[in-house]
Amino acid sequence: MSSVLYDVPGPKARRVSLIGSVLGSVLILGLVAWIITTLAEQGIFQGQRWAIFTRGDVWSLLGNGVLTTLSAAAVAAVLAFPLGLLLCLLRISDIAAIRIPTRIVLEFLRGMPVVLMMLFVLLVFASGAFTAVVAGLVLYNAAVFAEIIRAGIQSLPKGQREAGLTVGLTSFQSRMIIELPQAIRRMMPSLVAQLVVLLKDTSLGYIVSYEELLRKVQIMADFLGPDFLFPIFFVAAAIYIAINIVVSRIAVWIERRGTVKAAGGVAKAEPEPIEAAVP
């Protein structure tokens, strides 16, 4: 018996796979036990080290850090996506005088570190920290969004574009009406992954003195002392993970909702069956 992609493993292969799984699980459990033991020996789990989270000022600083992080990420995402969409359309233009310079710009933006772009905006334009962070995130992520959408368009069958041109649509109308909706839906997982990267890249804002979550955590760690370093960073990491999970869940919900609507639209567009003519 065999599958389409691979042969079904026999008894020996299943036994080897089982042994490998057991050994891997034992190694992972051993590593986790070693980490917990090491942290316990250093007194990380002592109650007084975690008692700081009963203080209102600590949660107030963390809350302010979360708000500034989400503010920068939200503004950057709202600006980066339409800019990336525009750059994608210019990148796939039929006119070489537009396509080639856009390609050079995209390669430059993708190759530049986000931190350097933040510093450039801050120092050259004498902007505030928030503007520098948002500008750096927008420039870099717009280039990445453009390439993701372009990959989605190029993955579509050529018949999609040809059909649009055949029914009288212009090249731009075919891109906007037929190809882009399908490309965005197809590349939604990659777009969501880049949104998560954008959110995490806000932590680079501490270099330009933007007081996002990581900056707040560093301020608290310096003020409270090294004994509270691990608890503070642990809670901050948990907050980052929780935010990323929420963003991913929202994106999955949007993707499913769009798929259902698209399926409903196709179903409505199907012609009704024609009854047989009575002689």
C-alpha positions in Angstrom: 0.0 0.0 0.0 1.4 3.4 -0.9 0.4 7.1 -0.8 0.5 9.5 -3.7 3.5 11.3 -2.3 5.4 8.5 -0.4 5.3 4.8 0.5 3.5 4.0 3.7 6.2 3.1 6.2 6.5 -0.6 7.2 7.0 -2.1 10.6 10.7 -1.4 10.8 10.3 2.3 9.7 7.5 2.8 12.2 9.6 1.3 15.0 12.6 3.6 14.1 10.2 6.6 14.0 8.7 5.6 17.4 12.2 5.2 19.0 13.3 8.6 17.5 10.1 10.3 18.9 10.7 8.8 22.4 14.3 9.8 22.4 13.5 13.3 21.2 10.8 13.7 23.9 13.2 12.5 26.6 15.8 15.0 25.4 13.3 17.9 25.4 12.0 17.0 28.8 15.5 16.7 30.2 16.4 20.1 28.8 13.3 21.7 30.3 14.0 20.0 33.6 17.6 21.3 33.5 16.4 24.9 32.8 13.9 24.8 35.6 16.5 23.4 38.0 19.0 26.0 37.1 16.5 28.8 37.5 15.4 27.4 40.9 19.0 27.3 42.1 19.3 30.9 41.3 16.2 31.7 43.3 14.1 32.8 40.3 10.9 31.2 41.6 11.1 33.0 45.0 7.9 34.8 45.8 9.5 38.1 46.5 10.9 38.3 43.0 7.4 38.1 41.5 5.7 40.3 44.2 6.5 43.3 42.1 3.5 42.4 39.8 1.2 43.2 42.7 2.2 46.9 42.3 0.0 49.2 40.2 2.9 51.3 38.9 4.6 48.2 37.4 1.4 47.3 35.4 0.9 51.0 34.5 4.4 51.0 32.9 3.7 47.7 31.1 0.3 49.0 29.9 1.8 52.2 28.6 4.5 50.1 26.8 1.8 47.9 25.2 -0.1 50.9 24.0 2.9 52.6 22.4 3.9 49.3 20.8 0.4 48.7 19.4 0.1 52.3 18.3 3.4 52.2 16.2 2.5 48.8 14.8 -1.0 49.8 13.9 -0.1 53.0 12.1 2.8 51.3 10.3 0.6 48.4 9.1 -2.1 50.8 7.9 0.4 52.8 5.9 2.7 49.9 4.8 0.0 47.7 3.2 -1.4 50.3 0.6 2.1 51.5 -0.1 3.2 47.9 -0.7 0.2 47.4 -2.9 1.2 50.4 -5.0 4.8 49.3 -5.2 3.7 45.9 -6.3 1.6 47.4 -9.2 4.6 49.5 -10.2 6.9 46.5 -10.0 4.7 44.3 -12.3 4.0 47.2 -14.7 4.3 46.5 -18.4 6.3 49.7 -18.8 10.0 49.0 -18.3 10.7 52.7 -17.3 8.4 52.1 -14.3 9.2 48.5 -13.5 13.0 48.6 -13.4 13.4 51.7 -11.1 10.7 50.2 -8.8 12.6 47.0 -8.6 15.8 48.8 -7.6 13.9 50.7 -4.9 12.4 47.5 -3.5 15.7 45.7 -3.4 17.2 48.7 -1.6 14.4 48.9 1.0 14.5 45.2 1.6 18.3 45.2 2.0 18.4 48.1 4.5 18.2 47.2 8.2 15.1 48.7 9.8 17.2 50.3 12.5 19.3 52.2 10.0 16.1 53.6 8.4 14.8 54.6 11.8 18.0 56.4 12.6 18.1 58.0 9.2 14.7 59.5 9.6 15.4 60.6 13.2 18.7 62.3 12.4 18.2 63.6 8.9 14.7 64.9 9.2 14.9 65.7 13.0 11.7 63.9 13.6 10.3 62.5 16.8 10.9 59.0 18.0 7.4 57.8 17.0 7.7 59.2 13.5 11.1 57.6 13.1 9.9 54.2 14.2 6.8 54.3 12.0 8.7 55.5 9.0 11.3 52.8 9.3 8.7 50.1 9.7 6.6 51.4 6.8 9.5 51.6 4.3 10.8 48.1 5.1 7.5 46.3 5.4 6.0 48.0 2.4 8.8 46.5 0.3 8.2 43.1 1.8 4.4 43.3 1.3 5.0 44.3 -2.3 7.1 41.2 -3.0 4.6 38.9 -1.2 1.7 40.2 -3.2 3.7 40.0 -6.4 4.5 36.4 -5.7 0.8 35.7 -5.2 -0.1 37.3 -8.5 2.6 35.4 -10.3 1.4 32.1 -8.8 -2.0 32.5 -10.4 -2.7 30.7 -13.7 -2.1 32.9 -16.7 -5.6 32.2 -17.9 -7.0 34.4 -15.1 -5.4 37.5 -16.7 -6.1 36.4 -20.2 -9.8 35.9 -19.4 -10.0 39.4 -18.0 -8.4 40.9 -21.1 -10.6 38.8 -23.3 -13.8 40.2 -21.8 -12.6 43.8 -22.4 -10.9 44.7 -19.1 -7.8 46.9 -19.3 -4.6 45.6 -17.8 -5.1 47.7 -14.7 -8.7 46.5 -14.2 -7.6 42.9 -14.6 -5.0 43.4 -11.9 -7.4 45.1 -9.5 -10.6 43.1 -10.1 -9.4 39.6 -10.9 -5.8 39.0 -9.8 -5.2 41.1 -6.6 -8.2 39.6 -4.6 -7.1 36.1 -5.4 -3.4 36.9 -4.7 -4.1 38.5 -1.4 -6.3 35.6 -0.3 -3.7 33.1 -1.4 -0.8 34.9 0.3 -2.7 35.7 3.5 -0.5 33.4 5.7 2.6 35.2 4.5 1.0 38.6 5.0 0.0 37.6 8.6 3.5 36.4 9.3 4.9 39.7 8.1 2.5 41.6 10.3 3.8 39.6 13.3 7.3 40.5 12.2 6.3 44.2 12.0 4.9 44.0 15.5 8.0 42.5 16.9 10.2 45.0 15.0 8.7 47.8 17.1 11.1 46.7 19.8 13.9 48.2 17.7 12.4 51.6 18.6 14.4 51.7 21.9 17.4 52.6 19.8 15.8 55.9 18.9 14.5 56.3 22.5 10.9 55.3 21.6 9.4 54.1 24.8 7.7 50.9 23.6 7.2 47.8 25.6 10.9 46.6 25.6 12.1 50.1 26.5 9.7 50.2 29.5 10.9 46.7 30.5 14.5 47.9 30.4 13.7 51.0 32.5 12.0 48.9 35.1 14.9 46.4 35.2 17.4 49.2 35.6 15.3 50.8 38.4 14.4 47.6 40.3 17.7 45.8 40.0 19.0 42.6 38.4 17.1 40.4 40.8 13.9 41.3 39.0 15.3 41.0 35.5 14.0 37.6 34.7 10.4 38.1 36.0 10.1 41.3 34.1 11.4 40.0 30.8 9.3 36.8 31.2 6.1 38.8 31.6 7.1 41.0 28.6 7.7 37.9 26.5 4.3 36.5 27.5 2.7 39.8 26.5 4.4 39.8 23.1 3.3 36.1 22.5 -0.3 36.9 23.5 -0.4 39.9 21.1 1.0 37.9 18.3 -1.5 35.0 18.9 -4.4 37.5 18.9 -3.2 39.1 15.6 -2.8 35.6 14.0 -6.3 34.6 15.1 -7.9 37.8 13.8 -6.1 37.3 10.4 -7.3 33.7 10.3 -10.9 34.8 11.0 -10.6 37.4 8.2 -9.3 34.8 5.8 -12.1 32.4 6.6 -14.7 35.1 6.3 -13.3 36.1 2.9 -13.2 32.5 1.7 -16.8 32.0 2.7 -17.9 35.2 1.0 -16.0 34.2 -2.1 -17.6 30.8 -2.1 -21.0 32.3 -1.6 -20.5 34.7 -4.5 -19.4 31.8 -6.8 -22.5 29.8 -5.8 -24.8 32.7 -6.5 -23.2 33.2 -9.9 -23.9 29.6 -11.0 -26.7 29.5 -13.6 -29.9 27.7 -12.7 -30.5 24.4 -14.4 -32.4 24.6 -17.6 -35.5 22.4 -17.7 -35.8 20.0 -20.6 -38.0 21.3 -23.3 -41.3 19.6 -23.7 -41.8 18.5 -27.3 
